[in-house]
């Protein structure tokens, strides 16, 4: 699932909630864009909670600014809160289930 919705990531994933909880979506590539969130008044806590919710469903996370998330190591989701405050504007995150489910 590719999500590039200019700040509306929460709405898209809320719409896909049942499929995500049923583990029907194995891969998610999502652009995270802080300027769009600021324009839409999306608080940091909602984005952090979104990442933690996906993690609670079993999704692992690999962030990337350069499209090389397939070669980076698994990212500890608990570090995302601190990473959010770093000086980046946007980047992609690859969320994936470690093993496909039936």
MODELLER restraints for C-alpha pairs under 7 A, 6 or more apart:
rsr = mdl.restraints
at = mdl.atoms
rsr.add(forms.Gaussian(group=physical.xy_distance, feature=features.Distance(at['CA:1:A'], at['CA:27:A']), mean=6.01, stdev=0.5))
rsr.add(forms.Gaussian(group=physical.xy_distance, feature=features.Distance(at['CA:1:A'], at['CA:28:A']), mean=4.67, stdev=0.5))
rsr.add(forms.Gaussian(group=physical.xy_distance, feature=features.Distance(at['CA:1:A'], at['CA:29:A']), mean=6.30, stdev=0.5))
rsr.add(forms.Gaussian(group=physical.xy_distance, feature=features.Distance(at['CA:2:A'], at['CA:28:A']), mean=5.81, stdev=0.5))
rsr.add(forms.Gaussian(group=physical.xy_distance, feature=features.Distance(at['CA:2:A'], at['CA:29:A']), mean=4.87, stdev=0.5))
rsr.add(forms.Gaussian(group=physical.xy_distance, feature=features.Distance(at['CA:2:A'], at['CA:30:A']), mean=5.97, stdev=0.5))
rsr.add(forms.Gaussian(group=physical.xy_distance, feature=features.Distance(at['CA:3:A'], at['CA:9:A']), mean=6.94, stdev=0.5))
rsr.add(forms.Gaussian(group=physical.xy_distance, feature=features.Distance(at['CA:3:A'], at['CA:29:A']), mean=6.09, stdev=0.5))
rsr.add(forms.Gaussian(group=physical.xy_distance, feature=features.Distance(at['CA:3:A'], at['CA:30:A']), mean=4.58, stdev=0.5))
rsr.add(forms.Gaussian(group=physical.xy_distance, feature=features.Distance(at['CA:3:A'], at['CA:31:A']), mean=6.48, stdev=0.5))
rsr.add(forms.Gaussian(group=physical.xy_distance, feature=features.Distance(at['CA:4:A'], at['CA:30:A']), mean=5.96, stdev=0.5))
rsr.add(forms.Gaussian(group=physical.xy_distance, feature=features.Distance(at['CA:4:A'], at['CA:31:A']), mean=5.35, stdev=0.5))
rsr.add(forms.Gaussian(group=physical.xy_distance, feature=features.Distance(at['CA:6:A'], at['CA:33:A']), mean=6.79, stdev=0.5))
rsr.add(forms.Gaussian(group=physical.xy_distance, feature=features.Distance(at['CA:6:A'], at['CA:36:A']), mean=5.88, stdev=0.5))
rsr.add(forms.Gaussian(group=physical.xy_distance, feature=features.Distance(at['CA:7:A'], at['CA:33:A']), mean=6.39, stdev=0.5))
rsr.add(forms.Gaussian(group=physical.xy_distance, feature=features.Distance(at['CA:7:A'], at['CA:36:A']), mean=4.88, stdev=0.5))
rsr.add(forms.Gaussian(group=physical.xy_distance, feature=features.Distance(at['CA:7:A'], at['CA:37:A']), mean=5.07, stdev=0.5))
rsr.add(forms.Gaussian(group=physical.xy_distance, feature=features.Distance(at['CA:7:A'], at['CA:40:A']), mean=6.95, stdev=0.5))
rsr.add(forms.Gaussian(group=physical.xy_distance, feature=features.Distance(at['CA:19:A'], at['CA:25:A']), mean=6.40, stdev=0.5))
rsr.add(forms.Gaussian(group=physical.xy_distance, feature=features.Distance(at['CA:21:A'], at['CA:57:A']), mean=6.44, stdev=0.5))
rsr.add(forms.Gaussian(group=physical.xy_distance, feature=features.Distance(at['CA:23:A'], at['CA:101:A']), mean=6.96, stdev=0.5))
rsr.add(forms.Gaussian(group=physical.xy_distance, feature=features.Distance(at['CA:26:A'], at['CA:96:A']), mean=5.58, stdev=0.5))
rsr.add(forms.Gaussian(group=physical.xy_distance, feature=features.Distance(at['CA:26:A'], at['CA:97:A']), mean=5.32, stdev=0.5))
rsr.add(forms.Gaussian(group=physical.xy_distance, feature=features.Distance(at['CA:26:A'], at['CA:100:A']), mean=6.52, stdev=0.5))
rsr.add(forms.Gaussian(group=physical.xy_distance, feature=features.Distance(at['CA:27:A'], at['CA:95:A']), mean=5.85, stdev=0.5))
rsr.add(forms.Gaussian(group=physical.xy_distance, feature=features.Distance(at['CA:27:A'], at['CA:96:A']), mean=4.52, stdev=0.5))
rsr.add(forms.Gaussian(group=physical.xy_distance, feature=features.Distance(at['CA:27:A'], at['CA:97:A']), mean=6.75, stdev=0.5))
rsr.add(forms.Gaussian(group=physical.xy_distance, feature=features.Distance(at['CA:28:A'], at['CA:94:A']), mean=5.75, stdev=0.5))
rsr.add(forms.Gaussian(group=physical.xy_distance, feature=features.Distance(at['CA:28:A'], at['CA:95:A']), mean=5.00, stdev=0.5))
rsr.add(forms.Gaussian(group=physical.xy_distance, feature=features.Distance(at['CA:28:A'], at['CA:96:A']), mean=6.28, stdev=0.5))
rsr.add(forms.Gaussian(group=physical.xy_distance, feature=features.Distance(at['CA:29:A'], at['CA:92:A']), mean=6.71, stdev=0.5))
rsr.add(forms.Gaussian(group=physical.xy_distance, feature=features.Distance(at['CA:29:A'], at['CA:93:A']), mean=5.68, stdev=0.5))
rsr.add(forms.Gaussian(group=physical.xy_distance, feature=features.Distance(at['CA:29:A'], at['CA:94:A']), mean=4.54, stdev=0.5))
rsr.add(forms.Gaussian(group=physical.xy_distance, feature=features.Distance(at['CA:29:A'], at['CA:95:A']), mean=6.32, stdev=0.5))
rsr.add(forms.Gaussian(group=physical.xy_distance, feature=features.Distance(at['CA:30:A'], at['CA:92:A']), mean=5.47, stdev=0.5))
rsr.add(forms.Gaussian(group=physical.xy_distance, feature=features.Distance(at['CA:30:A'], at['CA:93:A']), mean=5.31, stdev=0.5))
rsr.add(forms.Gaussian(group=physical.xy_distance, feature=features.Distance(at['CA:30:A'], at['CA:94:A']), mean=6.54, stdev=0.5))
rsr.add(forms.Gaussian(group=physical.xy_distance, feature=features.Distance(at['CA:31:A'], at['CA:90:A']), mean=6.85, stdev=0.5))
rsr.add(forms.Gaussian(group=physical.xy_distance, feature=features.Distance(at['CA:31:A'], at['CA:91:A']), mean=5.68, stdev=0.5))
rsr.add(forms.Gaussian(group=physical.xy_distance, feature=features.Distance(at['CA:31:A'], at['CA:92:A']), mean=4.31, stdev=0.5))
rsr.add(forms.Gaussian(group=physical.xy_distance, feature=features.Distance(at['CA:31:A'], at['CA:93:A']), mean=6.37, stdev=0.5))
rsr.add(forms.Gaussian(group=physical.xy_distance, feature=features.Distance(at['CA:32:A'], at['CA:90:A']), mean=5.29, stdev=0.5))
rsr.add(forms.Gaussian(group=physical.xy_distance, feature=features.Distance(at['CA:32:A'], at['CA:91:A']), mean=5.41, stdev=0.5))
rsr.add(forms.Gaussian(group=physical.xy_distance, feature=features.Distance(at['CA:32:A'], at['CA:92:A']), mean=5.92, stdev=0.5))
rsr.add(forms.Gaussian(group=physical.xy_distance, feature=features.Distance(at['CA:33:A'], at['CA:89:A']), mean=5.99, stdev=0.5))
rsr.add(forms.Gaussian(group=physical.xy_distance, feature=features.Distance(at['CA:33:A'], at['CA:90:A']), mean=4.22, stdev=0.5))
rsr.add(forms.Gaussian(group=physical.xy_distance, feature=features.Distance(at['CA:33:A'], at['CA:91:A']), mean=6.77, stdev=0.5))
rsr.add(forms.Gaussian(group=physical.xy_distance, feature=features.Distance(at['CA:34:A'], at['CA:89:A']), mean=5.55, stdev=0.5))
rsr.add(forms.Gaussian(group=physical.xy_distance, feature=features.Distance(at['CA:34:A'], at['CA:90:A']), mean=6.13, stdev=0.5))
rsr.add(forms.Gaussian(group=physical.xy_distance, feature=features.Distance(at['CA:35:A'], at['CA:89:A']), mean=6.54, stdev=0.5))
rsr.add(forms.Gaussian(group=physical.xy_distance, feature=features.Distance(at['CA:48:A'], at['CA:80:A']), mean=6.95, stdev=0.5))
rsr.add(forms.Gaussian(group=physical.xy_distance, feature=features.Distance(at['CA:48:A'], at['CA:81:A']), mean=6.08, stdev=0.5))
rsr.add(forms.Gaussian(group=physical.xy_distance, feature=features.Distance(at['CA:52:A'], at['CA:77:A']), mean=6.75, stdev=0.5))
rsr.add(forms.Gaussian(group=physical.xy_distance, feature=features.Distance(at['CA:58:A'], at['CA:97:A']), mean=6.12, stdev=0.5))
rsr.add(forms.Gaussian(group=physical.xy_distance, feature=features.Distance(at['CA:59:A'], at['CA:95:A']), mean=5.72, stdev=0.5))
rsr.add(forms.Gaussian(group=physical.xy_distance, feature=features.Distance(at['CA:59:A'], at['CA:96:A']), mean=5.03, stdev=0.5))
rsr.add(forms.Gaussian(group=physical.xy_distance, feature=features.Distance(at['CA:59:A'], at['CA:97:A']), mean=4.71, stdev=0.5))
rsr.add(forms.Gaussian(group=physical.xy_distance, feature=features.Distance(at['CA:60:A'], at['CA:74:A']), mean=6.80, stdev=0.5))
rsr.add(forms.Gaussian(group=physical.xy_distance, feature=features.Distance(at['CA:60:A'], at['CA:95:A']), mean=5.42, stdev=0.5))
rsr.add(forms.Gaussian(group=physical.xy_distance, feature=features.Distance(at['CA:60:A'], at['CA:96:A']), mean=5.33, stdev=0.5))
rsr.add(forms.Gaussian(group=physical.xy_distance, feature=features.Distance(at['CA:60:A'], at['CA:97:A']), mean=6.20, stdev=0.5))
rsr.add(forms.Gaussian(group=physical.xy_distance, feature=features.Distance(at['CA:60:A'], at['CA:98:A']), mean=6.93, stdev=0.5))
rsr.add(forms.Gaussian(group=physical.xy_distance, feature=features.Distance(at['CA:61:A'], at['CA:74:A']), mean=6.04, stdev=0.5))
rsr.add(forms.Gaussian(group=physical.xy_distance, feature=features.Distance(at['CA:61:A'], at['CA:75:A']), mean=5.52, stdev=0.5))
rsr.add(forms.Gaussian(group=physical.xy_distance, feature=features.Distance(at['CA:61:A'], at['CA:77:A']), mean=6.90, stdev=0.5))
rsr.add(forms.Gaussian(group=physical.xy_distance, feature=features.Distance(at['CA:61:A'], at['CA:93:A']), mean=6.70, stdev=0.5))
rsr.add(forms.Gaussian(group=physical.xy_distance, feature=features.Distance(at['CA:61:A'], at['CA:94:A']), mean=5.73, stdev=0.5))
rsr.add(forms.Gaussian(group=physical.xy_distance, feature=features.Distance(at['CA:61:A'], at['CA:95:A']), mean=4.56, stdev=0.5))
rsr.add(forms.Gaussian(group=physical.xy_distance, feature=features.Distance(at['CA:61:A'], at['CA:96:A']), mean=6.64, stdev=0.5))
rsr.add(forms.Gaussian(group=physical.xy_distance, feature=features.Distance(at['CA:62:A'], at['CA:69:A']), mean=5.49, stdev=0.5))
rsr.add(forms.Gaussian(group=physical.xy_distance, feature=features.Distance(at['CA:62:A'], at['CA:72:A']), mean=6.76, stdev=0.5))
rsr.add(forms.Gaussian(group=physical.xy_distance, feature=features.Distance(at['CA:62:A'], at['CA:73:A']), mean=6.91, stdev=0.5))
rsr.add(forms.Gaussian(group=physical.xy_distance, feature=features.Distance(at['CA:62:A'], at['CA:74:A']), mean=5.52, stdev=0.5))
rsr.add(forms.Gaussian(group=physical.xy_distance, feature=features.Distance(at['CA:62:A'], at['CA:75:A']), mean=5.39, stdev=0.5))
rsr.add(forms.Gaussian(group=physical.xy_distance, feature=features.Distance(at['CA:62:A'], at['CA:93:A']), mean=5.66, stdev=0.5))
rsr.add(forms.Gaussian(group=physical.xy_distance, feature=features.Distance(at['CA:62:A'], at['CA:94:A']), mean=5.08, stdev=0.5))
rsr.add(forms.Gaussian(group=physical.xy_distance, feature=features.Distance(at['CA:62:A'], at['CA:95:A']), mean=6.47, stdev=0.5))
rsr.add(forms.Gaussian(group=physical.xy_distance, feature=features.Distance(at['CA:63:A'], at['CA:69:A']), mean=6.00, stdev=0.5))
rsr.add(forms.Gaussian(group=physical.xy_distance, feature=features.Distance(at['CA:63:A'], at['CA:92:A']), mean=5.90, stdev=0.5))
rsr.add(forms.Gaussian(group=physical.xy_distance, feature=features.Distance(at['CA:63:A'], at['CA:93:A']), mean=4.19, stdev=0.5))
rsr.add(forms.Gaussian(group=physical.xy_distance, feature=features.Distance(at['CA:63:A'], at['CA:94:A']), mean=6.13, stdev=0.5))
rsr.add(forms.Gaussian(group=physical.xy_distance, feature=features.Distance(at['CA:64:A'], at['CA:91:A']), mean=5.98, stdev=0.5))
rsr.add(forms.Gaussian(group=physical.xy_distance, feature=features.Distance(at['CA:64:A'], at['CA:92:A']), mean=5.36, stdev=0.5))
rsr.add(forms.Gaussian(group=physical.xy_distance, feature=features.Distance(at['CA:64:A'], at['CA:93:A']), mean=6.04, stdev=0.5))
rsr.add(forms.Gaussian(group=physical.xy_distance, feature=features.Distance(at['CA:65:A'], at['CA:91:A']), mean=4.81, stdev=0.5))
rsr.add(forms.Gaussian(group=physical.xy_distance, feature=features.Distance(at['CA:65:A'], at['CA:92:A']), mean=6.21, stdev=0.5))
rsr.add(forms.Gaussian(group=physical.xy_distance, feature=features.Distance(at['CA:69:A'], at['CA:94:A']), mean=6.63, stdev=0.5))
